[in-house]
Amino acid sequence: MKPLRHIRSRVVPLNRANVDTDAIIPKQFLKSIRRAGFGPYLFDEWRYLDQGEPEMDCSHRPLNPEFILNQPCYQGAQILLARENFGCGSSREHAPWALEDYGFRVIIAPSFADIFYNNCFKNGILPIVLETRQIDTLFEEARPGYTLAVDLESQTVTTPYAETLSFAVDATRKHRLLHGLDDIGLSLQQADKIRVYEARRRHEAPWLFPDGDLACSEN
């Protein structure tokens, strides 16, 4: 997982409330568990004019010119601005996979669905909760080319007009994002202790490791 510390990026203002996970990544794409390759199918039913299917070459699909992600001025943006209850619906982890694979590292909204919110932190995305009035102001300001600076260390969002907005984040989740640690990364930090434990278990219960160097030789 890539660390996240400071991001200055153009903003995509997705002015829709209650965006559910089936809109973020439709159900037909859930067969894969690779965690990669979902970016082209992000918001598939809004983004394209045809029916999306797994393994399709999206480079030749007809685009919906009215959908915001298809407008050239928003290409390469890493910050998504959304409305309330973003990520509601089913608990599919494919939703943050698709957002991260597309390139979004930060999502700013007045509220998130709980499971989606938790899944974001596990997959390298920072979900920021701001007050509704602050979100309203950001949407009013967010014209093409509008940028925000997000600093996770100081827990601030800075607008082009030098207004600084503070946000809260759990200390453990903050540490994980700052250092790029998913669940596997956290476990690997304890690799030495794990090896010591495994060696002790091989000694205490060699019958559990029949193919190991310490396999029981008696009887």
TALIN-V65884 format. One record per residue. N is the residue number from 0. PSI is psi in radians with two decimals (NA if undefined). Layout:
# TALIN-V65884
n: [N,N]
psi: [PSI,PSI]
This chain:
# TALIN-V65884
n: [0,1,2,3,4,5,6,7,8,9,10,11,12,13,14,15,16,17,18,19,20,21,22,23,24,25,26,27,28,29,30,31,32,33,34,35,36,37,38,39,40,41,42,43,44,45,46,47,48,49,50,51,52,53,54,55,56,57,58,59,60,61,62,63,64,65,66,67,68,69,70,71,72,73,74,75,76,77,78,79,80,81,82,83,84,85,86,87,88,89,90,91,92,93,94,95,96,97,98,99,100,101,102,103,104,105,106,107,108,109,110,111,112,113,114,115,116,117,118,119,120,121,122,123,124,125,126,127,128,129,130,131,132,133,134,135,136,137,138,139,140,141,142,143,144,145,146,147,148,149,150,151,152,153,154,155,156,157,158,159,160,161,162,163,164,165,166,167,168,169,170,171,172,173,174,175,176,177,178,179,180,181,182,183,184,185,186,187,188,189,190,191,192,193,194,195,196,197,198,199,200,201,202,203,204,205,206,207,208,209,210,211,212,213,214,215,216,217,218]
psi: [2.34,2.37,2.68,2.05,-1.10,2.36,2.23,2.10,2.75,2.74,2.36,1.94,1.76,1.64,1.11,2.35,2.75,0.75,2.02,2.97,-0.40,-0.49,-0.65,-0.83,1.80,2.74,-0.51,-0.22,0.10,-0.02,-0.51,2.49,0.48,-0.33,-0.19,2.75,0.13,-0.22,-0.77,-0.34,0.10,2.30,0.72,-0.79,-0.38,-0.49,-0.52,2.81,-0.13,3.14,2.14,2.49,2.68,2.51,0.17,2.58,1.76,-0.23,-0.30,0.16,2.60,2.23,2.60,1.89,-0.28,-0.24,2.40,-0.61,-0.32,0.00,2.23,-0.56,-0.23,0.07,2.39,0.03,2.50,-0.04,2.21,2.21,2.19,3.01,-2.99,2.67,0.65,2.37,0.36,3.08,-2.59,2.86,0.27,2.20,-0.22,-0.42,-0.96,-0.50,-0.79,-0.74,-0.78,-0.70,-0.57,-0.58,-0.05,2.26,-0.31,2.37,2.25,2.20,2.87,-0.36,2.71,2.70,2.46,-0.87,-0.75,-0.75,-0.80,-0.72,-0.54,-0.83,-0.59,-0.21,0.43,0.29,2.39,1.92,2.12,2.22,2.14,2.87,2.65,-0.69,-0.60,-0.71,-0.74,-0.76,-0.74,-0.70,-0.64,-0.60,-0.38,1.38,2.91,2.29,-0.08,2.30,2.66,2.63,2.13,2.19,1.85,-0.63,-0.77,-0.09,0.94,2.65,2.19,2.26,2.94,-0.26,0.32,0.35,2.31,2.19,2.26,2.58,2.74,2.58,2.41,2.41,-0.69,-0.77,-0.67,-0.81,-0.75,-0.77,-0.74,-0.57,0.09,0.78,1.95,-2.96,-0.68,-0.73,-0.69,-0.72,-0.70,-0.38,-0.35,0.42,-0.73,-0.76,-0.64,-0.73,-0.69,-0.75,-0.79,-0.71,-0.71,-0.71,-0.64,-0.62,-0.72,-0.60,1.17,-0.41,-0.27,-0.19,1.18,-0.40,0.04,2.97,-0.47,0.37,2.51,2.26,-0.11,2.65,NA]
